[in-house]
Structures are given as C-alpha cells and as structure tokens.
C-alpha cells in the first residue's frame, strides 16, 4: 500500500480518539479529524463524507496507474 489515510471523528461514542490516534501513530500517519461526526452513522447526522472522497481523489492523483 502506497498511501494510508485514517479518518476519525472528535465525537465518536464508541471508539476513543486516543485509540485511533495510537493506531495512526503505529502506522506512521496522522489521523484526519472530522469534527462532530460521531461514529460516522446516519443516526449521527452523517450522510456523506467528503473527506473520504478527497482522500480517494488525492490517492488517484498520486497513483493513477493503480486506480481503475
């Protein structure tokens, strides 16, 4: 894998931010934080994740030969 993106909310009731940040640290990347997104569920008001779309687009721009 050439690029790894970790995305978390600052308001996740199930996964403590420190756990995600520790995982990101172990993988050698920084976690991107989406403010107030809960656990990324529709019931948390999350119906789209532009940050994910941006991460995918950025990855495609960096490695177009690896994306369909």
C-alpha positions as CSV (number, residue, x, y, z in Angstrom):
1,X,0.0,0.0,0.0
2,X,1.5,3.3,-1.1
3,X,-0.8,5.6,0.9
4,X,-2.9,5.2,4.0
5,X,-5.4,7.6,5.3
6,X,-7.0,7.3,8.8
7,X,-10.1,9.4,9.4
8,X,-11.8,9.8,12.8
9,X,-14.4,11.9,14.5
10,X,-13.7,14.0,17.6
11,X,-17.1,12.9,18.9
12,X,-17.2,9.1,18.5
13,X,-19.1,7.5,21.4
14,X,-17.7,4.0,20.6
15,X,-14.0,4.4,19.7
16,X,-11.9,6.7,21.9
17,X,-9.9,9.2,19.9
18,X,-6.7,8.0,21.6
19,X,-7.2,4.6,20.1
20,X,-7.4,5.8,16.6
21,X,-4.5,8.2,17.1
22,X,-2.4,5.4,18.5
23,X,-3.2,3.2,15.5
24,X,-2.3,6.1,13.2
25,X,1.0,6.6,15.0
26,X,1.8,2.9,14.8
27,X,1.2,3.0,11.0
28,X,3.3,6.2,10.7
29,X,0.5,8.5,9.6
30,X,-1.7,11.2,11.1
31,X,-5.4,10.8,11.7
32,X,-7.6,13.3,10.0
33,X,-10.4,14.5,12.3
34,X,-13.9,15.2,11.2
35,X,-15.5,17.5,13.8
36,X,-18.7,16.3,15.4
37,X,-19.2,13.3,13.1
38,X,-20.0,10.8,15.9
39,X,-19.3,7.2,14.7
40,X,-20.0,8.2,11.0
41,X,-23.5,6.8,11.2
42,X,-26.6,8.3,9.6
43,X,-28.1,8.5,13.0
44,X,-25.2,10.8,13.9
45,X,-26.3,13.0,11.0
46,X,-23.5,11.8,8.7
47,X,-24.9,11.0,5.3
48,X,-21.7,11.8,3.3
49,X,-18.0,12.0,4.0
50,X,-16.3,14.5,1.6
51,X,-13.0,13.9,3.5
52,X,-13.1,10.3,2.2
53,X,-13.9,11.3,-1.3
54,X,-11.0,13.8,-1.1
55,X,-8.6,11.1,0.2
56,X,-9.6,8.8,-2.6
57,X,-9.2,11.5,-5.2
58,X,-5.8,12.5,-3.8
59,X,-4.7,8.9,-3.9
60,X,-5.8,8.6,-7.5
61,X,-3.9,11.8,-8.4
62,X,-0.7,10.4,-6.8
63,X,-1.0,6.9,-8.2
64,X,-3.3,6.9,-11.3
65,X,-1.9,3.7,-12.6
66,X,-3.2,1.8,-9.5
67,X,-6.8,3.0,-9.7
68,X,-9.4,1.8,-12.3
